[in-house]
Amino acid sequence: MKRRAFTKCCQETGFLMVVKCRQENTALKDCLVGHYSDPSFYEECKAEYLKQREEYRATGIKKKRQKVTSNV
């Protein structure tokens, strides 16, 4: 939800987003910091990365990135 508010603000204001979207940017950053500071989220991301790295090292084929939809 915070990401949508920030995106909408940026789209509506263009180059003035640096000045006009400070409140939305702050809310988005606070939300992200909360998730990145969560040890269980960190471990989940780490496990996924290590799994992908192991697959790449075994096959030499990069896996296509998925578009992640999140409830963040």
Secondary structure in CASP SS format (residue, H / E / C, confidence):
PFRMAT SS
TARGET T0000
AUTHOR 0000-0000-0000
METHOD secondary structure of the structure
MODEL  1
M C 1.00
K H 1.00
R H 1.00
R H 1.00
A H 1.00
F H 1.00
T H 1.00
K H 1.00
C H 1.00
C H 1.00
Q H 1.00
E H 1.00
T H 1.00
G H 1.00
F H 1.00
L H 1.00
M H 1.00
V H 1.00
V H 1.00
K H 1.00
C C 1.00
R H 1.00
Q H 1.00
E H 1.00
N H 1.00
T H 1.00
A H 1.00
L H 1.00
K H 1.00
D H 1.00
C H 1.00
L H 1.00
V H 1.00
G H 1.00
H H 1.00
Y H 1.00
S C 1.00
D C 1.00
P H 1.00
S H 1.00
F H 1.00
Y H 1.00
E H 1.00
E H 1.00
C H 1.00
K H 1.00
A H 1.00
E H 1.00
Y H 1.00
L H 1.00
K H 1.00
Q H 1.00
R H 1.00
E H 1.00
E H 1.00
Y H 1.00
R H 1.00
A H 1.00
T H 1.00
G C 1.00
I C 1.00
K C 1.00
K C 1.00
K C 1.00
R C 1.00
Q C 1.00
K C 1.00
V C 1.00
T C 1.00
S C 1.00
N C 1.00
V C 1.00
END
